[in-house]
Amino acid sequence: MTNLPEPRAPWRFPRAHLDGNHPIVLRFPNGQRFGASLKVISATGGLLSLTNPIDQGSQVRVMFVTESGAVDGGAEMLRPVAQGLQPFRFVSLPADEQRRIGALVGQSSTDKGELVWMEKLRAASAQQSNPPFWRFKLAGAIALLMIGLATSAYLLHFNLLR
């Protein structure tokens, strides 16, 4: 499971406002299941239509199906915002599920930090160029000079011994 970005980011994650009936299942740690309807979804959470509110702070597994596949992640229920509407925030969501939600809200990546990191990596790769060719020539010339000096010293020493 991957950790999600900070929920108090200075910008807002894109959201998908869903039309129609998008069923979602909430599974509690004790195994109890509760059905709801998904109204809004983003990379950090969503908004549910419920008949009865769920206690704020409750930890649940949210499970629903998108066009690109099933989503199953850990969530925390937040304070209801209106009669029958209660938000939740993801606390754990595998990368595959993040991509599915990203496809649902119309973006290729749900992690702004990942996008920033990738841009920094691309910029660093673009700045990193091959070492200039003159350095190789200089190193070769110095190596040849050292070999020549060593050979001369050896021959001189050998001639002096005769």
C-alpha positions in Angstrom: 0.0 0.0 0.0 1.2 3.5 -0.7 0.7 6.5 1.5 -1.4 9.2 0.1 -0.3 12.8 -0.2 -1.0 15.2 2.6 -4.7 16.1 2.6 -3.9 19.8 3.3 -2.0 20.4 0.1 -2.2 24.1 -1.0 -4.0 23.0 -4.2 -7.0 20.8 -4.7 -7.1 17.4 -6.3 -9.4 17.0 -9.3 -12.8 15.5 -8.5 -15.3 13.5 -10.5 -19.0 14.3 -9.8 -20.7 11.0 -10.6 -24.2 11.0 -12.1 -26.6 8.1 -11.4 -26.2 5.3 -9.0 -22.6 4.2 -8.3 -22.9 1.6 -5.5 -20.1 1.3 -3.0 -19.6 -1.2 -0.1 -18.1 -0.1 3.2 -16.6 -3.0 5.2 -15.9 -2.5 8.9 -13.0 -4.2 10.8 -15.6 -6.5 12.5 -16.7 -7.8 9.0 -20.0 -5.8 8.9 -20.9 -4.4 5.5 -22.8 -1.3 4.7 -24.0 -0.1 1.2 -24.0 3.4 0.0 -23.9 5.4 -3.2 -20.8 7.2 -4.4 -21.5 10.8 -5.5 -18.0 12.4 -5.7 -14.5 10.8 -5.9 -11.0 12.2 -5.9 -7.5 10.8 -5.2 -7.8 11.7 -1.6 -11.4 10.6 -0.8 -15.0 11.1 -1.8 -18.6 11.9 -0.8 -21.2 9.2 -0.1 -24.9 9.2 -0.1 -26.1 7.2 3.0 -29.3 6.5 4.7 -27.8 6.7 8.1 -24.5 8.5 9.0 -21.5 6.5 10.1 -19.5 7.6 13.2 -16.9 10.2 12.4 -13.4 8.6 12.6 -14.6 5.1 11.7 -12.0 3.1 9.8 -13.6 1.2 6.8 -12.6 -0.5 3.6 -14.3 1.1 0.6 -15.0 -1.1 -2.4 -16.5 0.0 -5.7 -16.1 -0.7 -9.4 -15.0 1.8 -12.1 -14.7 1.4 -15.8 -11.0 0.6 -15.4 -11.5 -1.9 -12.6 -12.2 -2.4 -9.0 -11.1 -0.1 -6.2 -10.5 -1.4 -2.7 -8.8 0.9 -0.2 -8.7 1.9 3.5 -10.7 5.0 4.4 -11.7 7.1 7.4 -15.2 8.5 7.7 -15.4 12.2 8.2 -18.1 14.4 9.7 -21.4 14.4 7.7 -21.9 17.6 5.6 -25.6 17.3 5.1 -28.5 14.9 5.8 -27.6 11.7 3.9 -24.1 13.0 2.7 -20.9 12.0 4.4 -17.3 12.4 3.1 -14.5 10.0 3.6 -10.7 10.2 3.1 -8.4 7.5 1.9 -5.8 6.4 4.4 -4.3 3.6 2.3 -4.8 3.0 -1.4 -2.6 0.7 -3.6 -1.0 2.3 -6.7 -3.3 0.4 -9.1 -6.4 1.7 -7.4 -4.9 5.2 -7.4 -4.5 4.9 -11.2 -8.1 3.7 -11.6 -9.4 6.7 -9.7 -7.1 9.0 -11.7 -8.6 7.6 -14.9 -12.1 8.2 -13.4 -11.4 11.8 -12.6 -9.7 12.3 -16.0 -6.0 12.6 -15.0 -3.1 10.3 -15.7 -1.6 10.5 -12.3 -3.2 11.0 -8.9 -0.1 11.9 -7.0 1.0 15.6 -7.5 4.2 14.8 -5.6 5.0 12.0 -8.0 4.5 14.4 -11.0 6.8 17.0 -9.4 9.4 14.3 -8.7 9.2 13.1 -12.3 9.7 16.6 -13.6 12.8 17.1 -11.4 14.2 13.8 -12.6 13.6 14.8 -16.3 15.3 18.1 -15.7 18.3 16.5 -14.0 18.6 14.0 -16.8 18.5 16.7 -19.4 21.2 18.7 -17.6 23.4 15.6 -17.2 25.4 15.4 -20.5 28.2 13.1 -21.6 31.6 14.1 -20.4 33.4 16.3 -23.0 35.5 14.3 -25.4 38.6 16.4 -24.7 38.8 14.9 -21.2 39.3 11.5 -22.7 42.0 12.8 -25.1 43.8 14.5 -22.2 43.7 11.3 -20.1 45.0 9.3 -23.0 47.8 11.7 -23.6 48.9 11.7 -20.0 48.7 7.9 -19.9 51.0 7.7 -23.0 53.4 10.2 -21.5 53.6 8.2 -18.3 54.2 5.0 -20.2 56.9 6.7 -22.2 58.6 8.1 -19.1 58.5 4.7 -17.4 59.9 3.0 -20.4 62.7 5.6 -20.7 63.5 5.2 -17.0 63.7 1.5 -17.3 65.9 1.6 -20.4 68.2 4.2 -18.8 68.5 2.1 -15.7 69.1 -1.1 -17.8 71.9 0.7 -19.8 73.6 2.0 -16.7 73.9 -1.4 -15.2 76.0 -2.7 -18.2 
